[in-house]
Amino acid sequence: MTVNATILLSGGIDSAVCMHMLGRDGYDLMPIFLDFGQAAAAQEWPSVQKLSAYFGCKPIKISLRAGRPFGSGEIRGRNAFLISTALMLSPAPSGLIVIGIHAGTTYYDCSPAFFDRMAALVEEHSDGKFALAAPLLRWTKSEVYSYFRNTGIDQTHTYSCEMGHQLGCGTCLSCLDRKNL
């Protein structure tokens, strides 16, 4: 029996690696992209479409507006919001909710403690039908990049600038990380 994997796909390298890992392992990939007014949404969506086509699946785009813009850096409650929204709106009746958080960041919502708390909530709120997965949780960014380089995925299929500049701003944390690729 195939297991569904609802993947929070941002169009970046971390979520692309998650797609590759789960696709390789035979999961039925169901990418969800959330446009919640983040500065990079317009640039992320084309990458989500390219990555989804590469993996032979169709992404779901969910657009929500909070009445205020979001810039670069930490967005309070972002990953909790993304996980809860995926749980609520996944077309799958069961399976995994997958997020590409990784080690090496100071953001609480990328920590093992955050993951453990959210995993318990996902299971409790779905009567055990869904489980939270974060395959990169203990990986450093350099380990993620090393894996990505070996996937064969075209780097131009991904997008990673928190400011939303078409070619990248070159100064946000995502752009600085990408320079190391």
Residue pairs with C-beta under 8 A, 6 or more apart in sequence:
2 26
2 27
2 28
3 26
3 27
3 28
3 95
3 96
4 27
4 28
4 30
4 90
4 92
4 93
4 94
4 95
4 96
5 22
5 27
5 28
5 29
5 30
5 95
5 96
5 98
5 133
6 30
6 31
6 32
6 86
6 90
6 91
6 92
6 95
6 96
6 97
6 98
6 130
7 15
7 18
7 19
7 22
7 29
7 30
7 31
7 32
7 98
8 15
8 32
8 34
8 82
8 83
8 86
8 97
8 98
8 99
8 100
9 15
9 16
9 19
9 31
9 32
9 33
9 48
9 51
9 52
9 59
10 33
10 44
10 48
10 100
11 33
11 43
11 44
11 45
11 46
11 47
11 48
11 50
11 51
11 158
11 159
11 160
12 44
12 47
12 100
12 158
12 159
12 160
12 174
13 144
13 145
13 148
13 155
13 158
13 160
13 178
13 181
14 100
14 101
14 102
14 136
14 144
15 51
15 100
16 51
16 148
16 151
16 153
16 157
16 158
17 100
17 135
17 136
17 144
17 147
17 148
17 151
18 98
18 99
18 100
18 135
18 136
19 29
19 31
19 51
19 55
20 55
20 147
20 148
20 151
20 153
21 135
21 147
22 29
22 96
22 98
22 133
22 135
23 29
23 55
27 95
27 96
28 92
28 95
29 55
29 56
29 57
30 57
30 60
30 90
30 91
30 92
30 95
31 48
31 51
31 52
31 55
31 57
31 59
31 60
32 59
32 60
32 62
32 85
32 86
32 89
32 90
33 44
33 45
33 48
33 59
33 60
33 61
33 62
34 62
34 63
34 64
34 82
34 85
34 86
35 41
35 44
35 45
35 61
35 62
35 63
35 64
36 63
36 64
36 65
36 66
36 70
36 81
37 64
37 65
37 66
37 68
37 69
37 70
38 44
38 70
38 75
38 162
38 164
39 69
39 70
39 71
39 72
39 162
39 163
39 164
40 159
40 161
40 162
40 163
40 164
41 164
42 164
43 159
43 161
43 164
43 165
43 166
44 159
45 61
46 159
47 157
47 158
47 159
48 59
48 61
49 59
50 157
51 153
51 157
51 158
52 58
52 59
54 153
54 154
54 157
60 89
60 91
62 85
62 89
64 85
71 162
71 163
72 162
72 163
72 169
72 172
72 173
72 174
73 162
73 172
73 173
74 107
77 109
78 109
79 99
79 101
79 109
79 110
79 114
79 118
80 109
80 114
80 118
82 99
83 97
83 99
83 118
83 122
83 132
84 121
86 97
87 97
87 122
87 125
87 126
87 130
90 97
90 130
93 129
94 126
94 129
94 130
95 129
95 130
95 131
96 130
96 131
96 132
96 133
97 122
97 130
97 131
97 132
97 133
98 132
98 133
98 134
98 135
99 132
99 133
99 134
100 134
100 135
100 136
101 109
101 110
101 114
101 115
101 134
101 136
101 137
102 110
102 136
102 137
102 139
102 140
102 141
102 143
102 144
103 110
103 136
103 137
103 138
103 139
103 140
104 140
104 141
108 114
112 137
112 138
115 132
115 134
115 137
118 132
119 131
119 132
122 130
122 131
122 132
123 130
123 131
123 132
136 143
136 144
139 147
141 177
141 180
142 180
145 180
145 181
148 155
148 181
149 181
155 181
160 168
160 174
160 175
160 177
160 178
161 168
161 169
161 172
161 174
161 175
161 178
162 169
162 172
162 173
162 174
162 175
163 169
163 171
163 172
163 175
168 175
168 178
169 175
170 176
170 179
